[in-house]
Amino acid sequence: MDIVKLLNFMENLRYDRKMSQDNYLRDVVSQRQYYRYRNGESEVPFDVIIKFANKLQIPLLKLISSFQSSSEKEKALVKEFLNLVINKKLDEARILKSKMRNLLLLDEETHVFYHLSKLLFDFYTNRINSAELILQLKSNINFENIMKKEVLHDSEIYLLGIIMEYSEKDREVILKKIINLRNNNKLLFGSNPSLDAQTFFWIIKNLGRLNRFEELISMADTALQLSKNSYSYYSVEYFHYYKALGHKGLKQQEKFEDELFKTASILLYLDKHKREHFFGIIKKDTDIDCVNFLIERLKKEGI
């Protein structure tokens, strides 16, 4: 438990309970020392926490339980905001963002995701361009240090995925590192299926850019299995489609058509705008009209 965050949480309770700070600090600690505690400049003795809990007239166990519950709520808000941004539901993300101005209890990793979410939101809403996005990411995450690590966890993988997607000059070296760590089971994914799927999306897309089709197909299979295990449908249509393109690149026509049929079948369940947009991508990439392809395939299957 982060004692400094607990102390700041108690300060908010002090304010909400209409207690003056002078009364709160009296016979406990000087105001100067109190600010040192709150800024993390001095270690907070636990007996000080007990004295403040008594001042607030809240049982210590109840106070700690409330603190932990509030921390989890803030973490859940960040996760929801990140997922809205990832899925480019920007109107919903904008509304939620306006409610997240006083997040004081985030742990270090969740704070990274929150900062990342805001950067992506600004990028997707054209407040910053791709060069500014990459510059800010690199300046805030210690890019060089992350690239030296032998094990990466989900937030680090995700940050590298964004840089790989939007920074051409960094793309191959990041992809090489992630593939190597993945082959040696050194990628530690977390409990956010959309986050993990987005990371796989970037890896698979960039393998395709480099014509590394066999690796692409293997990675797509892993991503699809992950989606199945987590009951997540995020980017599943892309995993099947990139897998189809991988088979096309390897001149495996039957497998290409099988994966394209799976892709098109999933697209039927999307809204009209997304479906027609994706059909346009397929037409551009393969010169195949998806509607006609589906009709002919269903006839062939006798459906």
N, C-alpha and C positions, 0 to 999 in steps of 0.2 A: 504493500500500500504506500502511495506517495504522500508523505506527511505534509509536504508543502501544499499540495493540491487539497488535502483535507483541511488544512488551516484556511485556505482561501474559500473553500466551500462553507466553512463555519463563519467566515466574515460575511458572506452573503446572507446566512441565516441571522446573523446579528443585525444586519440592516433590515431584513424582512420582519424581525421581531421588535423593531422600533427601539432598539437599545443603543444609546450613544456609545461611541467608541471610547470615550473617556471612562465611562462606567465599566465597559467591557474589559479594558486593560488595567483598571485600578487594582492594585495589590497582586497583579500577575506579572506584568512585564512593562518596560518603558515603550513609548511609542516608537522611538528610534530602533530598539531591538526588535520590536514587532515587525517593522518594515523589512528588517534584515531577514527575519524568518520567512516572511511572505515572498521575498525575492530570491530565496534559496541561498542567501549569503552566509547564513549560520544554521547549524543543525538544530532542529526543534526538539527539545526534551519532551518526552511523552507526558510528563506530569503537567506541562503547560497545556497540552491538549485536554487533559482531564479537568484542569481549572477552568478552561474556557467552556467546556461542556457543562460544568456546574453553573457557570454564569448564565448560560443559555437555558438552563433548567431542562436539559434534554439528556436522558440516560445515554451513557457513552456507547453502548452496544447498538441502541436505536440510531444514534447519530452516524456511526460507522456504516450501519446497514443502509441508511438513507444516502450516504455518500456513494457507496458502491452502486446502488440502484441508479442514482443520477449519472454516474460515470457510464454505466451501460446504456442508458438512454441517449447520452451524447454520442457514444460510439455507434449506436444504431442509426442515429440521424446522419452521421457521416457516411455510413455504409449505404443508406438509402439515397443520399445526395450523389455519391459516386456512381451508383448503379443507374440513376436517372441521367447523369451526364454521359456515361458509357453508352447508354441506349439512345442518347441524343433526344431525350424528352425534355427539351430545354425550357419550355414554359413551366412544367412542373418543377424542374430543378430551380428555376428562378424564384418561384414561390417559396420553396423550402429554404433556399439560400437566405432569403430575407428573415427567416426565423432562427438563423444560426449565428447570430452576431456575438453572443456571449458564451462561447464554449470555453470553459476554464478547466475542465477535468480530463482532457484527452491525454492518453499515454503517448509516448514518442511516435510509435508507428502509426497510430490513428491520426495524429497531427500531420504526419507526412502525407497520408491519404487525403486529408482535408485540404491541405495546401495544393496537392496535385489536382484534386477535383476542381478547385477554384481556377487554377491555371487552364485546365482543359475547358472549363465553362467559358472563360474569357476568350480562348482560342476559337471554340465552336460558335461563339456569338460575335466573332470578328473584332474583339477588343484588342487582341494582340495577334501578330502574324506568327508563322512557323519558326522564323529565326528568333524572335523574342521568346517564344515558348521554350525552345531548346536552350537558349542562353540562361533563362531563369531556372530551368530544371537543373542544368549542370552546375550553376552557382549555388544551388540550395541542397544538392544531394551528395556533394563530394564525388563527382563522377569518376575521377581517377582512382579513388580509394575503392569504390564498388567494383571497378573493373579488375582490381587485384585480388578480390576475394575468391576463395575456393568453394564457398557455399553461398547460395543466394536464397533469401526468403521472398515471399510473394510481392511485397511492396517494392523491393529492389528489382525483381524481375519485371514488374509492371512499368517502373520508371525507365528501365532500359528498353522495354518494348516501345514506349512512346518515342524515345530518342531514335530508335532503330527505324520507326515508321516515318519520321519527319526529317531526319538528318541523313542525307545520302552518304556523306563522307564517313559517318560512324557505323553505317549499316552492316557491312561485312564483318568487321571486327566484333561487334556486339553479337551478331548471329552466330559466329564461330564460337564465342565463349558460351552462349546459352546452349547451343547444341552439344558442346563438349560436356558441360555440367549435367545436362539432361541425360546423356549417355552413361554418366557415372553416378546417376541418382543423387546429384548434388543440388537439385532445385526443390526447395521446400515450399509447397503450395499451402494455402490456408483454407478458410471455410467460406470463401466467397466465390461461388461457381461462375458468376458473370466476369469477375476479375480474372480468374484462371482461363476462362474461354477466350477472353479478349487477348490475353498473352499468347495463347496458342494461335489465335487468328493472325497476329502480327508475325509470328515465327513462320507459319505456313505460307503466308502471303510472300514473305521475303525469300523463302526457299524457291517459290515459283519464279520470282524475279531473276533468280540465279540459275534457273533450269535444273535444279537439284530435285528431280521429280520423284525418285525412289524414297528419298528422305521426307519429301513432302507428304507422300502417301502414308508412310509410317507414322508421321506426326499427326496427320489428319485422323488416322485410326485411333491413336491415343486420345485425341481431343474428343472424338465421338464417344469413346468408351467412358471418358470422364463425364461427359454430358449425360450419358445414360445412367451412370452410377449416382449422379447428384440430382437427377430429375430436372435438369436444366436444358432449355431449348435455345439459349442464347448462341447465335452464330452457327447453329447446326446446318442451316442451308448453305452457308459459306464453306463449312468443312467438307460437305459432300461435293460442292461445286469445285473447290480447289482440288479435291481428290480426283474428280472427273478430268480436270485440266491436266493433272499429273499423268493420268492414264493416256490422255490424248497425246501428251508430249512424248510418251514412251511407245506411241503407236499401238496401243492396246484398245482397239475400237469397241469391242464388246463391253469391256469394263468401263470404258468412257461413257457409253450409252446407259449402262446400269446406274452409274453414279449421277448422270445428268437427269435420269428419270426420277431418282430419289430427290434430287434438288427441286425439280419442277413440281413434284408432288407436294413437297413441303410448302412451296411458294403459293399453292392454291389456298392455303389457310391464312396467308397474310392479307393485310388490307390491300385494296386495289392499287393505291399509289406505290407501295413498296413492291408489290408483285410486278406491276408494269415496269417499274424502274429496273428490277432485277432481270426481267425478260429482255429489256433493252441491253443490259450488260452482256447477257448470254448471246444475243444476236450479234453484237459488236465483236465479241471474242471468237465465236465459233461459226457465225453465219447460219445459225439454226433458229428457226421460228419455234418457240417453245410450245405454243398452242398446237400447231400441226404435229410437232414431235410427240406431244402427249397423246393426241388422237391416234396417230399411227402406232404408238407403243401399246396403247390399250387394245387396239384391234389385234395386234400381234399376240397379246397375252390372252385374247379371247374374252375380254371384260366388256 
